[in-house]
Amino acid sequence: MSAPNTAVLTETRGNVLIITVNRPEARNAVNADVAHGIAAAVDELDANPQLRVGVLTGAAGTFSAGMDLKAAARGESPSVVDRGFGGITEFDSAKPLIAAVEGFAMGGGFELALACDLVVAASGASFALPEVKRGLIAGGGGAIRLPKRIPHHLAMELLLTGRTIAAGRAAELGLVNRVADDGAALEAALELAEELTANAPLALAAVKQVVRHSDRLPEPEAFTAQRREIRGLYESADFAEGVRAFTEKRAPKWTGQ
């Protein structure tokens, strides 16, 4: 019987799944156990109708130092087939994911945050894609996603220099939604998650789908894909409930149907 995977821990708070990378002895560097643990946790998030939002964080005041180079040298892969680095950078989760960043989000750690939909960072957190300093590039989505999130020349500066930026600067660039006090990133992320869970779960999923389409398809095709999503929402029980709740001046009771 194989030992349980303790490299990634999960905890449910209401409708939110907290996913914690739990390798503090290695600054939460990503090895095979972490990659498969995150993948399994995201599958749990998507499969459980009671869960609506996921929060990805790291244990002991560090988000992630990126790829575990020692594990990689032993032949371990920090990726999951068809899901990318950390089990998530090339995978489209159905439900919103929030990164709660304390301490370092370096290399692959930054790429895990970029794979999330929202980012909350402690004021002392720092971000970098230093792969060029090791003779590599940010291959877990950094070189692809960063230029879509911030202006081209600023993205190129970070990618070409490998420079570290603080949470405040990341927020100025639009990479961070909220900056919290040190030690409070997770609670701030949970507050944001609770705000999301008040909304219709089918609509949250549809927003993610439409944004993906707009990123990957020509505009006319993206509008076609959006119409499919909207048609499905019009036919949902949640839309009917939303209208009733509005007219009755009460909070809606979502079923995800």
C-alpha positions in Angstrom: 0.0 0.0 0.0 1.5 3.3 -1.1 2.0 6.1 1.5 -0.5 9.0 1.3 0.6 12.1 -0.6 1.3 14.7 2.1 3.1 17.2 -0.3 -0.3 18.8 -1.0 -3.0 19.2 1.6 -6.6 20.2 1.1 -9.1 21.7 3.5 -12.8 22.7 2.9 -14.2 25.9 4.3 -17.8 26.3 3.2 -17.8 26.2 -0.5 -14.1 26.9 -0.8 -11.3 24.3 -1.2 -7.9 25.4 0.2 -5.1 23.6 -1.6 -1.7 23.9 0.2 1.7 23.0 -1.1 3.2 21.4 1.9 7.0 21.0 1.4 8.3 23.8 3.7 11.7 22.0 4.0 12.1 22.7 0.3 10.4 26.1 0.2 7.4 24.3 -1.4 9.4 23.5 -4.5 7.5 21.5 -7.1 8.4 17.8 -7.4 6.3 14.9 -8.8 4.3 14.6 -5.6 3.3 18.3 -5.6 2.4 18.2 -9.3 0.1 15.2 -8.9 -1.2 16.5 -5.6 -2.3 19.8 -7.1 -3.8 18.0 -10.1 -5.8 15.7 -7.8 -7.0 18.6 -5.7 -8.2 20.6 -8.7 -10.0 17.5 -9.9 -11.7 17.3 -6.5 -12.7 21.0 -6.8 -14.2 20.5 -10.2 -16.0 17.3 -9.4 -17.6 18.3 -6.1 -20.8 20.4 -6.7 -20.6 21.8 -3.2 -17.2 23.4 -4.0 -17.2 26.6 -6.0 -13.8 28.2 -5.6 -10.3 27.0 -5.0 -7.5 28.8 -3.2 -3.9 27.7 -3.9 -1.3 28.6 -1.3 1.9 27.4 0.3 2.8 26.2 3.8 5.0 28.0 6.3 5.0 31.5 4.7 6.3 30.6 1.3 4.2 30.1 -1.9 6.7 28.1 -4.0 10.3 28.4 -5.0 9.5 26.8 -8.3 10.8 23.5 -9.7 12.6 21.2 -7.4 16.0 21.0 -9.2 17.3 18.1 -6.9 14.2 16.0 -7.7 14.5 16.8 -11.4 18.1 15.7 -11.3 16.9 12.4 -9.9 14.6 12.0 -12.9 11.3 13.2 -11.3 9.1 15.3 -13.4 7.4 18.4 -12.0 4.7 18.1 -14.6 1.7 16.0 -15.2 0.9 14.7 -18.7 -1.6 16.9 -20.5 -1.7 19.2 -17.5 1.7 20.9 -17.5 4.0 22.1 -14.7 2.6 21.6 -11.2 -0.4 19.7 -12.7 -2.1 22.9 -13.6 -0.3 25.3 -15.9 -1.7 23.7 -19.1 -5.0 22.6 -17.6 -8.3 24.5 -17.7 -10.0 24.1 -14.3 -13.8 24.7 -14.5 -14.0 26.7 -11.3 -12.2 29.9 -10.3 -8.8 29.5 -8.6 -7.2 32.2 -6.4 -3.5 32.2 -5.6 -2.7 33.3 -2.0 1.0 34.2 -2.1 3.3 34.7 0.9 7.0 34.9 0.6 8.6 33.7 -2.6 6.8 32.9 -5.9 9.9 32.2 -7.9 10.1 30.6 -11.4 7.5 27.9 -11.5 6.0 29.3 -8.3 5.2 32.5 -10.2 3.8 30.4 -13.1 1.5 28.6 -10.7 0.1 32.0 -9.6 -0.2 33.0 -13.3 -2.3 29.9 -13.9 -4.8 31.1 -11.3 -7.6 33.5 -12.1 -7.0 35.9 -9.2 -3.9 36.6 -7.1 -3.7 37.9 -3.5 -0.3 38.6 -2.2 1.2 39.5 1.2 3.0 42.8 1.2 6.4 41.0 1.7 5.8 38.6 -1.2 8.1 38.6 -4.2 7.8 37.3 -7.7 10.4 36.4 -10.4 11.0 34.4 -13.5 14.8 33.9 -13.2 15.1 31.0 -15.6 17.3 32.9 -18.0 19.9 33.1 -15.2 20.1 29.2 -15.3 20.2 28.9 -19.1 16.4 28.2 -19.5 13.2 30.1 -20.2 10.0 30.2 -18.2 8.5 27.2 -19.8 5.6 26.6 -17.4 3.5 29.4 -18.9 5.6 32.4 -17.8 6.8 33.3 -21.2 3.4 32.8 -22.7 1.1 34.3 -20.1 3.1 37.2 -18.7 3.0 39.2 -22.0 -0.8 38.8 -22.0 -1.1 40.2 -18.5 1.1 43.2 -18.6 2.5 45.5 -21.4 4.9 43.8 -23.8 8.0 45.7 -22.9 7.5 45.3 -19.2 6.9 41.6 -19.6 10.1 41.3 -21.7 12.1 43.2 -19.1 11.1 40.7 -16.4 11.6 37.7 -18.7 15.0 38.8 -20.0 16.5 40.1 -16.8 15.0 37.5 -14.4 14.5 40.4 -12.0 12.6 40.0 -8.7 9.7 42.3 -8.1 7.9 43.0 -4.8 4.1 42.5 -4.3 3.5 46.3 -4.5 5.1 46.5 -7.9 3.3 43.4 -9.0 0.0 45.1 -8.0 1.0 48.2 -9.9 1.5 46.1 -13.0 -1.9 44.5 -12.6 -0.5 41.0 -11.7 -2.0 41.1 -8.1 -5.6 41.8 -7.3 -5.1 42.6 -3.6 -2.1 43.1 -1.3 -2.6 42.0 2.3 -0.5 42.2 5.4 2.2 39.6 5.8 0.7 36.4 7.1 -2.8 37.5 6.0 -2.7 36.5 2.3 -4.8 33.3 2.8 -7.5 35.1 4.8 -7.7 37.9 2.3 -8.0 35.3 -0.5 -10.8 33.5 1.4 -12.6 36.8 1.7 -12.4 37.2 -2.0 -13.4 33.6 -2.5 -16.5 34.2 -0.4 -17.5 37.1 -2.6 -17.3 34.8 -5.6 -19.3 32.1 -4.0 -22.2 34.4 -3.6 -22.6 34.3 -7.4 -24.1 31.6 -9.6 -21.7 28.7 -10.0 -22.7 28.1 -13.6 -22.1 31.7 -14.4 -18.7 31.7 -12.8 -17.7 28.7 -14.9 -19.1 30.4 -18.0 -17.0 33.5 -17.4 -13.9 31.3 -17.4 -14.9 29.6 -20.6 -15.6 32.9 -22.4 -12.3 34.4 -21.3 -10.5 31.4 -22.5 -12.2 31.6 -25.9 -11.4 35.3 -26.2 -7.7 34.4 -25.5 -7.5 31.6 -28.1 -10.0 32.3 -30.8 -10.5 35.0 -33.5 -13.2 37.5 -32.2 -16.1 36.2 -34.4 -15.5 32.6 -33.2 -15.2 33.8 -29.6 -18.6 35.5 -29.9 -20.0 32.3 -31.3 -18.6 30.4 -28.3 -20.0 33.0 -25.9 -23.5 32.7 -27.4 -23.4 29.0 -26.6 -22.5 29.7 -23.0 -25.2 32.4 -22.6 -27.8 30.1 -24.2 -27.0 27.4 -21.6 -27.3 30.0 -18.8 -30.7 31.2 -20.0 -31.9 27.6 -19.8 -30.5 26.9 -16.3 -32.5 26.7 -13.1 -30.0 29.1 -11.5 -30.9 31.9 -14.0 -34.6 31.4 -13.2 -33.7 31.5 -9.5 -31.6 34.6 -10.0 -34.5 36.4 -11.6 -36.9 35.3 -8.8 -34.5 36.3 -6.1 -34.1 39.8 -7.7 -37.9 40.3 -8.0 -38.5 39.0 -4.5 -35.6 41.1 -3.1 -33.8 38.2 -1.4 -30.5 36.4 -1.7 -30.5 33.7 -4.4 -30.2 30.0 -3.5 -28.0 28.5 -6.2 -28.1 24.8 -7.1 -25.5 24.8 -9.9 -28.2 23.5 -12.3 
